[in-house]
Amino acid sequence: MNWKHVALVVTLGIGLTAPRTFAASPADDFTVLTSCYFRFLLTEQVSAQAALLLKQIPDSLGDEVKASTDAWYERQIESLRADLEKGLGDKAEDRFSSYVSEFTMAEKNVNTKPLAQWSQWLQLKPVPTDYPGFRKAVMESLIATPMADASRFLSEVQTWAGLRAKDKDVPPLALWLDRAGDSKTAAATPAKPKTAAQKLAEAEADTPAMPEVSGESAPNPLETFAAKRKEKRDKALADAEAGMQQVAAERQAAEEEYAAKKLAAAQADAENMKQHAEKLAATEKDALEQRKNSWGNRLKSIVGATVSAATGAFAGGIGARAGEEAVNAVFNDHDHR
């Protein structure tokens, strides 16, 4: 029997999920699903908190805050989707929807029986005896890093908004957030433009090959005249082409030199703004840390609340509705906020 093709019905302790062929153990699948679900709740809550923050800052700062928050949100959703598809394959959408539906229903019904099995799969110690304890344990272990990153993001945005409201010379939010140099993709260093001399050297026409002269017999005068005439025409044509290539090369070299100067000026300006942001951030170090802790406690409080208190606020509902909303947000709907 080929066990790789046996469809298994898997119980997560909260009901039956859709049949699938395991590429990993039930514990591994449950870990992926739980991690992604709680990261989804966290991502949704950061978006909700940023929306509240928008109401507390000047309207002139709103576009930057919204753009940076949207970009952050999309990165989290893309990461969730990639992890689900990597861990669960082509059944990712169905499995995630089923998991969210079953988890929210079990929590709503206060069904604590599966907590021991879940805790074993997630290696949670001590074993939680209720859902608030389970949520807290997941946040402090399974998604501790995303929790810290989310808190830092909100802290950075809030700090920037406070500084920018008082001083318009504060760098843009995107640069402020990227000042630590921890962006995922570094800007590629542009190739140095070729000099005008190099361009002109490349544009020079090759020296035409001299016609071979046979020594066996004297050339016919008419043929010699025709050959010389053709040679002059060919040389004139080659000179004209070389002239056009030279003009084009000079023009391209000038354009590239201008573009290089503009790029160098922009890079210098960005570097100056980055240094300015770093100095401002250094003076706000304590405030940033305090705000990060404050946001962390707030996020833990909301994401750690029971489904009846937390889900209705930002995740769409309970049971099948919650599963559908989660799948739409992660796999389908990118404009739901």
Helices and strands as residue ranges (DSSP letters): G 3-5, H 26-54, G 59-61, H 62-88, G 89-91, H 92-108, H 115-122, H 131-141, H 144-166, H 173-177, H 196-203, H 221-283, H 285-303, H 307-314, H 320-327, I 328-332
